[in-house]
Amino acid sequence: MAYVISDACISCGACAADCPVEAISEGDGKYVIDADACIECGACESTCPVGAPSQA
């Protein structure tokens, strides 16, 4: 199941920088993950300082 980013996102961009498939982009007020591109590697979850990414 693909990862999603919660409203806890502080828009720091750490997750996007660590995504190996560039599935994360800046959305409206927070970053978003393209579920079709996500390979469920967990890099975003381990990088986020506030724990915003999680599996849906």
The first five atom37 places (N, CA, C, CB, O) and aatype in JSON, in Angstrom:
{
  "aatype": [12, 0, 18, 19, 9, 15, 3, 0, 4, 9, 15, 4, 7, 0, 4, 0, 0, 3, 4, 14, 19, 6, 0, 9, 15, 6, 7, 3, 7, 11, 18, 19, 9, 3, 0, 3, 0, 4, 9, 6, 4, 7, 0, 4, 6, 15, 16, 4, 14, 19, 7, 0, 14, 15, 5, 0],
  "atom_mask": [
    [1, 1, 1, 1, 1],
    [1, 1, 1, 1, 1],
    [1, 1, 1, 1, 1],
    [1, 1, 1, 1, 1],
    [1, 1, 1, 1, 1],
    [1, 1, 1, 1, 1],
    [1, 1, 1, 1, 1],
    [1, 1, 1, 1, 1],
    [1, 1, 1, 1, 1],
    [1, 1, 1, 1, 1],
    [1, 1, 1, 1, 1],
    [1, 1, 1, 1, 1],
    [1, 1, 1, 0, 1],
    [1, 1, 1, 1, 1],
    [1, 1, 1, 1, 1],
    [1, 1, 1, 1, 1],
    [1, 1, 1, 1, 1],
    [1, 1, 1, 1, 1],
    [1, 1, 1, 1, 1],
    [1, 1, 1, 1, 1],
    [1, 1, 1, 1, 1],
    [1, 1, 1, 1, 1],
    [1, 1, 1, 1, 1],
    [1, 1, 1, 1, 1],
    [1, 1, 1, 1, 1],
    [1, 1, 1, 1, 1],
    [1, 1, 1, 0, 1],
    [1, 1, 1, 1, 1],
    [1, 1, 1, 0, 1],
    [1, 1, 1, 1, 1],
    [1, 1, 1, 1, 1],
    [1, 1, 1, 1, 1],
    [1, 1, 1, 1, 1],
    [1, 1, 1, 1, 1],
    [1, 1, 1, 1, 1],
    [1, 1, 1, 1, 1],
    [1, 1, 1, 1, 1],
    [1, 1, 1, 1, 1],
    [1, 1, 1, 1, 1],
    [1, 1, 1, 1, 1],
    [1, 1, 1, 1, 1],
    [1, 1, 1, 0, 1],
    [1, 1, 1, 1, 1],
    [1, 1, 1, 1, 1],
    [1, 1, 1, 1, 1],
    [1, 1, 1, 1, 1],
    [1, 1, 1, 1, 1],
    [1, 1, 1, 1, 1],
    [1, 1, 1, 1, 1],
    [1, 1, 1, 1, 1],
    [1, 1, 1, 0, 1],
    [1, 1, 1, 1, 1],
    [1, 1, 1, 1, 1],
    [1, 1, 1, 1, 1],
    [1, 1, 1, 1, 1],
    [1, 1, 1, 1, 1]
  ],
  "atom_positions": [
    [[0.84, -1.17, 0.0], [0.0, 0.0, 0.0], [0.9, 1.25, 0.0], [-0.97, -0.01, 1.23], [1.85, 1.33, 0.78]],
    [[0.61, 2.17, -0.84], [1.41, 3.39, -0.99], [1.38, 4.23, 0.28], [0.92, 4.21, -2.17], [0.46, 4.13, 1.1]],
    [[2.39, 5.06, 0.43], [2.46, 5.99, 1.55], [1.63, 7.23, 1.26], [3.92, 6.38, 1.84], [1.41, 7.59, 0.1]],
    [[1.17, 7.87, 2.32], [0.45, 9.15, 2.23], [1.09, 10.1, 3.24], [-1.1, 8.98, 2.49], [1.72, 9.65, 4.2]],
    [[0.92, 11.39, 3.05], [1.47, 12.39, 3.95], [0.31, 13.07, 4.67], [2.34, 13.42, 3.19], [-0.6, 13.6, 4.04]],
    [[0.37, 13.06, 5.99], [-0.71, 13.64, 6.81], [-0.6, 15.16, 6.88], [-0.67, 13.05, 8.21], [0.34, 15.76, 6.37]],
    [[-1.59, 15.75, 7.52], [-1.61, 17.2, 7.69], [-0.53, 17.68, 8.67], [-2.98, 17.65, 8.18], [-0.35, 18.89, 8.84]],
    [[0.18, 16.76, 9.3], [1.29, 17.13, 10.2], [2.49, 17.66, 9.41], [1.71, 15.92, 11.05], [3.42, 18.2, 9.99]],
    [[2.47, 17.5, 8.09], [3.56, 17.93, 7.21], [3.88, 19.41, 7.43], [3.19, 17.68, 5.74], [2.99, 20.26, 7.45]],
    [[5.19, 19.7, 7.59], [5.63, 21.08, 7.77], [6.29, 21.64, 6.5], [6.61, 21.17, 8.93], [6.91, 22.7, 6.54]],
    [[6.14, 20.94, 5.39], [6.65, 21.36, 4.08], [8.16, 21.62, 4.06], [5.93, 22.59, 3.63], [8.61, 22.58, 3.43]],
    [[8.92, 20.79, 4.75], [10.38, 20.98, 4.79], [11.07, 20.4, 3.56], [10.95, 20.34, 6.05], [12.17, 20.83, 3.21]],
    [[10.44, 19.43, 2.89], [11.0, 18.85, 1.68], [11.97, 17.7, 1.9], [0.0, 0.0, 0.0], [12.5, 17.16, 0.93]],
    [[12.2, 17.32, 3.14], [13.14, 16.23, 3.43], [12.7, 14.92, 2.76], [13.27, 16.02, 4.94], [13.54, 14.18, 2.24]],
    [[11.43, 14.65, 2.77], [10.93, 13.41, 2.2], [11.13, 13.38, 0.68], [9.44, 13.22, 2.54], [11.52, 12.36, 0.11]],
    [[10.85, 14.5, 0.03], [11.0, 14.58, -1.43], [12.45, 14.37, -1.84], [10.49, 15.94, -1.95], [12.73, 13.72, -2.84]],
    [[13.37, 14.93, -1.06], [14.79, 14.8, -1.38], [15.27, 13.36, -1.27], [15.61, 15.69, -0.47], [16.19, 12.97, -1.98]],
    [[14.65, 12.57, -0.38], [15.09, 11.2, -0.16], [14.31, 10.15, -0.95], [15.0, 10.88, 1.29], [14.65, 8.97, -0.91]],
    [[13.27, 10.55, -1.67], [12.47, 9.59, -2.43], [13.25, 9.11, -3.66], [11.11, 10.22, -2.86], [13.59, 9.92, -4.52]],
    [[13.54, 7.81, -3.74], [14.35, 7.3, -4.86], [13.64, 7.31, -6.22], [14.79, 5.91, -4.56], [14.3, 7.22, -7.26]],
    [[12.32, 7.43, -6.22], [11.58, 7.42, -7.49], [10.88, 8.75, -7.77], [10.55, 6.31, -7.47], [10.05, 8.84, -8.67]],
    [[11.22, 9.78, -6.99], [10.65, 11.12, -7.16], [9.12, 11.11, -7.18], [11.17, 11.73, -8.45], [8.5, 11.78, -8.01]],
    [[8.52, 10.35, -6.26], [7.07, 10.26, -6.18], [6.45, 11.35, -5.32], [6.67, 8.91, -5.64], [5.23, 11.44, -5.22]],
    [[7.29, 12.17, -4.69], [6.8, 13.19, -3.76], [7.0, 14.58, -4.35], [7.51, 13.07, -2.39], [8.08, 14.92, -4.84]],
    [[5.94, 15.38, -4.3], [6.02, 16.74, -4.81], [5.31, 17.7, -3.86], [5.42, 16.83, -6.23], [4.52, 17.28, -3.01]],
    [[5.6, 18.97, -4.02], [4.98, 19.98, -3.17], [3.54, 20.19, -3.6], [5.76, 21.31, -3.22], [3.26, 20.49, -4.76]],
    [[2.63, 20.03, -2.66], [1.22, 20.23, -2.95], [0.74, 21.55, -2.36], [0.0, 0.0, 0.0], [1.55, 22.44, -2.11]],
    [[-0.54, 21.67, -2.14], [-1.14, 22.88, -1.6], [-1.07, 22.84, -0.07], [-2.6, 23.03, -2.08], [-1.96, 22.29, 0.58]],
    [[-0.02, 23.42, 0.49], [0.12, 23.47, 1.94], [0.89, 22.32, 2.56], [0.0, 0.0, 0.0], [1.26, 22.4, 3.72]],
    [[1.13, 21.26, 1.81], [1.91, 20.12, 2.28], [2.4, 19.33, 1.07], [1.07, 19.22, 3.24], [1.93, 19.52, -0.05]],
    [[3.34, 18.44, 1.32], [3.83, 17.58, 0.24], [2.85, 16.44, 0.02], [5.25, 17.04, 0.57], [2.12, 16.04, 0.93]],
    [[2.84, 15.9, -1.2], [1.94, 14.8, -1.55], [2.74, 13.69, -2.25], [0.79, 15.3, -2.46], [3.77, 13.94, -2.86]],
    [[2.24, 12.48, -2.14], [2.88, 11.32, -2.74], [2.01, 10.78, -3.86], [3.15, 10.22, -1.68], [0.81, 10.57, -3.67]],
    [[2.6, 10.57, -5.03], [1.91, 9.97, -6.17], [1.83, 8.47, -5.89], [2.65, 10.27, -7.54], [2.84, 7.77, -5.97]],
    [[0.64, 7.97, -5.57], [0.45, 6.58, -5.2], [0.87, 5.62, -6.32], [-1.0, 6.33, -4.83], [1.32, 4.51, -6.04]],
    [[0.73, 6.04, -7.56], [1.1, 5.17, -8.69], [2.62, 5.05, -8.83], [0.51, 5.7, -9.99], [3.11, 4.04, -9.34]],
    [[3.35, 6.05, -8.38], [4.81, 6.03, -8.5], [5.49, 5.48, -7.24], [5.33, 7.43, -8.78], [6.63, 5.03, -7.31]],
    [[4.81, 5.53, -6.11], [5.38, 5.09, -4.83], [5.73, 3.6, -4.87], [4.39, 5.37, -3.68], [4.91, 2.77, -5.27]],
    [[6.96, 3.27, -4.44], [7.39, 1.87, -4.41], [7.4, 1.31, -2.98], [8.79, 1.74, -5.03], [7.93, 0.23, -2.73]],
    [[6.81, 2.06, -2.05], [6.65, 1.63, -0.66], [7.96, 1.27, 0.02], [5.73, 0.44, -0.61], [8.03, 0.3, 0.77]],
    [[9.01, 2.05, -0.23], [10.32, 1.76, 0.33], [10.48, 2.26, 1.76], [11.4, 2.36, -0.53], [11.32, 1.75, 2.51]],
    [[9.69, 3.27, 2.15], [9.75, 3.81, 3.5], [10.8, 4.88, 3.73], [0.0, 0.0, 0.0], [10.95, 5.35, 4.86]],
    [[11.52, 5.29, 2.69], [12.55, 6.33, 2.83], [11.95, 7.63, 3.36], [13.25, 6.57, 1.5], [12.57, 8.3, 4.17]],
    [[10.77, 7.99, 2.9], [10.12, 9.23, 3.33], [9.76, 9.18, 4.81], [8.87, 9.49, 2.5], [9.93, 10.16, 5.54]],
    [[9.28, 8.04, 5.25], [8.86, 7.9, 6.64], [10.05, 8.02, 7.6], [8.17, 6.55, 6.84], [9.93, 8.64, 8.66]],
    [[11.18, 7.44, 7.23], [12.33, 7.48, 8.12], [13.05, 8.83, 8.1], [13.3, 6.39, 7.74], [13.82, 9.13, 9.02]],
    [[12.81, 9.63, 7.09], [13.46, 10.94, 6.95], [12.66, 12.08, 7.57], [13.69, 11.24, 5.5], [13.25, 13.07, 8.01]],
    [[11.38, 11.97, 7.62], [10.51, 13.07, 8.06], [10.71, 13.4, 9.54], [9.05, 12.72, 7.8], [10.62, 12.51, 10.39]],
    [[10.98, 14.68, 9.85], [11.19, 15.07, 11.25], [9.91, 15.07, 12.09], [11.8, 16.42, 11.3], [10.0, 15.09, 13.32]],
    [[8.74, 15.06, 11.46], [7.48, 15.08, 12.22], [6.64, 13.83, 12.01], [6.66, 16.3, 11.83], [5.52, 13.75, 12.52]],
    [[7.15, 12.86, 11.27], [6.43, 11.6, 11.07], [5.17, 11.71, 10.23], [0.0, 0.0, 0.0], [4.23, 10.95, 10.43]],
    [[5.15, 12.64, 9.29], [3.95, 12.84, 8.47], [3.66, 11.71, 7.48], [4.09, 14.12, 7.71], [2.5, 11.35, 7.32]],
    [[4.68, 11.12, 6.82], [4.37, 10.02, 5.89], [4.07, 8.72, 6.64], [5.54, 9.81, 4.92], [4.73, 8.38, 7.63]],
    [[3.08, 7.99, 6.16], [2.76, 6.67, 6.71], [2.05, 5.87, 5.63], [1.87, 6.79, 7.99], [1.57, 6.42, 4.64]],
    [[2.0, 4.57, 5.82], [1.3, 3.75, 4.83], [-0.2, 3.94, 4.97], [1.67, 2.26, 4.99], [-0.74, 3.97, 6.08]],
    [[-0.86, 4.06, 3.84], [-2.31, 4.31, 3.81], [-3.09, 3.1, 4.28], [-2.77, 4.68, 2.41], [-4.32, 3.14, 4.32]]
  ]
}
